[in-house]
Amino acid sequence: FRRAHTLTVLFILTCALGYVTLLEETPQDTAYNTKRGIVASILVFLCFGVTQAKDGPFSRPHPAYWRFWLCVSVVYELFLIFILFQTVQDGRQFMKYIDPHLGVPLPERDYGGNCLIYDPGNETDPFHNIWDKLDGFVPAHFFGWYLKTLMIRDWWMCMIISVMFEFLEYSLEHQLPNFSECWWDHWIMDVILCNGLGIYCGMKTLSWLSLKTYKWQGLWNIPTYKGKMKRIVFQFTPYSWVKFEWKPASSLRRWLAVCGIIFVFLLAELNTFYLKFVLWMPPEHYLVLLRLVFFVNVGGVAMREIYDFMDDPKFHKKLGQQAWLVAAITATEFLIVVKYDPYTLTLSLPFYITQCWMLGIILVLTWTAWRFFIRDITLRYKEIRRQKQEHKYEKDKCLSNGDGHSSILDEQNGNKLRERKL
């Protein structure tokens, strides 16, 4: 039925596109015809994928919605591969086919400079530094971290990613000027107000979703109009709820997986800024916003697939398709940045920044070795030593009671029991 439905839709769509092209005279503009042909090809592929792609873990508002974003992931990855194989000049000028205003070098805005919260030298507006920082990126930070919290569903992981990105901005401000910010812009406006408030609201939403009663009654079985409207709104909430319990310290496998998730999140965040820099896209351009909307939709599915694979590897034997696509897209974006501007990426870090990162890496590796290797060996040695002391005490007690034969049997049984445990 699904294949027949797909063929019917594809046939209707193809006929409609052909009918449109026959009605109008084909323009003699090669660029216009090329763009129109590419858009039509993408529409046909999306129509095929929405009906034929494999369903993901989400079923609300409709499985076809998530299949659509899976197909968009494939299209975006193919677009990135095409950009990757162009020269730097051709790749930047190719963006003009999407928007004629692109392909022009843009000045980077520096958020540093005068970092006085209260500037007594400016009598008309002594708090002008604060008002200058309150631009459109403030609500973007808040809503971004609100949605990221809904994806990750863990307070500590969100806070670690938020703080780590501020450290990355400190470390890379010699490469990108817009990473240069005042200290209170980093820690008060970003971490505490925007990111922290977004994470707090996201956790409150997660608490409501985990306590909400899920009753999916048919729309036409609800007698009142108010109930019908409420049911339509709840169609955009999850069908059921799964609470994420990452437990990174429970095993080495989960610890490495959580570290990998944090690394990919940070790399995707950095790609946002570096792609704008190398492809000459202004921060307020609609392509930047579309990319963020894309990652919001595909990131939630990818995180659920990763958690299912980690939590129940016997049932979920393979990592989900959306998770693989997100990882491939993030890697391809990074390769584009490396190819288009290797000079900026190879600017050496300041010596004190290098020392701080080396110290942090050493601390993480030391804690990993202690938690998953040294600590387990120590606990196992202490357990064996305790068992030997207990058996020695029982043996001495039996000998003092004159029951030597039973003590020998107990010792043999104890040795067999220890061998089985080991």
GISULGI-V661040 format. One record per residue. SS is DSSP state (a for helix, b for strand, c for the rest). PHI is phi as a letter, one per 30 degrees, with the letter a starting at -180 (NA if undefined). NEAR is the number of other ideal C-beta (glycine too) atoms within 8 Angstrom. Layout:
((SS:PHI:NEAR) (SS:PHI:NEAR))
//
This chain:
((c:NA:4) (a:d:7) (a:d:7) (a:d:7) (a:d:9) (a:d:12) (a:d:8) (a:d:8) (a:d:10) (a:d:11) (a:d:8) (a:d:8) (a:d:11) (a:d:9) (a:d:8) (a:d:8) (a:d:11) (a:d:8) (a:d:8) (a:d:8) (a:d:8) (a:d:6) (a:d:5) (c:c:6) (c:d:3) (c:d:6) (c:d:6) (c:c:4) (c:c:6) (a:d:6) (a:d:7) (a:d:8) (a:d:10) (a:d:8) (a:d:9) (a:d:8) (a:d:8) (a:d:8) (a:d:8) (a:d:9) (a:d:8) (a:d:9) (a:d:10) (a:d:12) (a:d:11) (a:d:12) (a:d:12) (a:d:10) (a:d:13) (a:d:11) (a:c:12) (a:c:8) (c:d:9) (c:d:6) (c:d:7) (c:c:14) (c:d:7) (c:c:11) (c:b:6) (c:c:9) (c:d:5) (c:a:6) (a:e:9) (a:d:8) (a:d:8) (a:d:12) (a:d:15) (a:d:11) (a:d:13) (a:d:17) (a:d:13) (a:d:11) (a:d:14) (a:d:11) (a:d:11) (a:d:10) (a:d:12) (a:d:8) (a:d:8) (a:d:12) (a:d:9) (a:d:8) (a:d:10) (a:d:10) (c:c:5) (c:c:9) (c:d:5) (a:d:9) (a:d:6) (a:d:8) (a:d:13) (a:d:12) (a:d:8) (a:d:10) (a:d:13) (a:d:9) (a:d:6) (a:d:7) (c:b:8) (c:d:4) (c:d:4) (c:d:13) (c:i:7) (c:b:6) (c:e:4) (c:b:7) (c:d:4) (c:d:8) (c:d:6) (c:c:8) (b:c:10) (c:d:8) (c:i:5) (c:d:5) (c:c:10) (c:d:6) (c:d:7) (c:c:6) (c:c:10) (c:d:6) (c:d:4) (c:c:8) (c:d:5) (c:d:3) (c:b:6) (c:d:8) (c:c:9) (a:d:9) (a:d:12) (a:d:8) (a:d:8) (a:d:7) (a:d:11) (c:d:6) (c:c:6) (c:d:6) (a:d:7) (a:d:11) (a:d:7) (a:d:8) (a:d:12) (a:d:12) (a:d:9) (a:d:10) (a:d:15) (a:d:13) (a:d:10) (a:d:14) (a:d:16) (a:d:11) (a:d:10) (a:d:11) (c:i:9) (c:a:8) (a:d:7) (a:d:6) (a:d:12) (a:d:14) (a:d:10) (a:d:9) (a:d:13) (a:d:14) (a:d:9) (a:d:10) (a:d:10) (a:d:12) (a:d:8) (a:d:11) (a:d:11) (a:e:10) (a:d:10) (a:c:10) (c:d:12) (c:d:6) (c:c:8) (c:c:11) (a:d:8) (a:d:10) (a:d:11) (c:d:8) (b:b:11) (c:d:10) (a:d:7) (a:d:9) (a:d:12) (a:d:13) (a:c:9) (a:c:9) (a:d:10) (a:d:14) (a:d:12) (a:d:9) (a:d:9) (a:d:12) (a:d:13) (a:d:11) (a:d:10) (a:d:16) (a:d:15) (a:d:8) (a:d:10) (a:d:15) (a:d:10) (a:d:8) (a:d:11) (a:d:11) (a:d:8) (a:d:8) (a:d:10) (a:d:8) (a:c:5) (c:d:8) (c:d:3) (c:c:8) (c:b:4) (c:c:4) (c:d:7) (c:e:5) (a:d:8) (a:d:4) (a:d:6) (c:d:10) (c:d:4) (c:c:6) (a:d:5) (a:d:6) (a:d:9) (a:d:10) (a:d:8) (a:d:8) (a:d:11) (a:d:8) (a:d:8) (a:d:7) (c:d:8) (c:c:6) (c:c:8) (c:d:8) (c:d:7) (c:b:5) (c:b:8) (c:b:6) (c:d:6) (c:d:9) (c:b:5) (c:d:10) (c:h:6) (c:d:9) (c:c:6) (c:d:5) (c:a:6) (a:d:7) (a:d:7) (a:d:13) (a:d:13) (a:d:8) (a:d:11) (a:d:11) (a:d:10) (a:d:8) (a:d:11) (a:d:12) (a:d:8) (a:d:11) (a:d:10) (a:d:12) (a:d:10) (a:d:11) (a:d:10) (a:d:10) (a:d:12) (a:e:11) (a:d:11) (a:d:12) (a:d:12) (a:d:12) (a:d:11) (a:d:11) (a:c:12) (c:i:12) (c:c:12) (c:d:7) (c:e:8) (c:d:5) (c:d:10) (a:d:5) (a:d:9) (a:d:13) (a:d:8) (a:d:8) (a:d:9) (a:d:10) (a:d:8) (a:d:12) (a:d:10) (a:d:10) (a:d:10) (a:d:15) (a:d:11) (a:d:11) (a:d:17) (a:d:13) (a:d:13) (a:d:13) (a:d:16) (a:d:13) (a:d:11) (a:d:12) (a:d:13) (a:d:10) (a:d:7) (c:b:7) (c:d:8) (c:d:5) (c:d:6) (c:c:10) (c:d:5) (c:b:5) (c:d:7) (c:d:16) (a:d:9) (a:d:14) (a:d:13) (a:d:9) (a:d:14) (a:d:14) (a:d:9) (a:d:9) (a:d:12) (a:d:12) (a:d:8) (a:d:12) (a:d:12) (a:d:10) (a:d:9) (a:d:15) (a:d:13) (a:d:8) (a:d:8) (a:d:10) (c:b:10) (a:d:7) (a:d:6) (a:d:10) (a:d:10) (c:c:6) (c:d:8) (c:d:4) (c:d:9) (c:e:7) (a:d:6) (a:d:6) (a:d:10) (a:d:9) (a:d:8) (a:d:9) (a:d:10) (a:d:8) (a:d:8) (a:d:8) (a:d:8) (a:d:8) (a:d:8) (a:d:9) (a:d:8) (a:d:8) (a:d:8) (a:d:10) (a:d:9) (a:d:9) (a:d:9) (a:c:10) (a:b:8) (a:d:7) (a:d:9) (a:d:8) (a:d:8) (a:d:8) (a:d:8) (a:d:8) (a:d:8) (a:d:8) (a:d:8) (a:d:10) (a:d:8) (a:d:8) (a:d:10) (a:d:8) (a:d:8) (a:d:8) (a:d:11) (a:d:8) (a:d:8) (a:d:11) (a:d:11) (a:d:8) (a:d:8) (a:d:12) (a:d:10) (a:d:6) (c:c:6) (c:i:5) (c:c:8) (a:d:8) (a:d:6) (a:d:8) (a:d:12) (a:d:8) (a:d:8) (a:d:12) (a:d:10) (a:d:8) (a:d:8) (a:d:11) (a:d:8) (a:d:8) (a:d:8) (a:d:10) (a:d:7) (a:d:6) (a:d:5) (c:d:5))
//
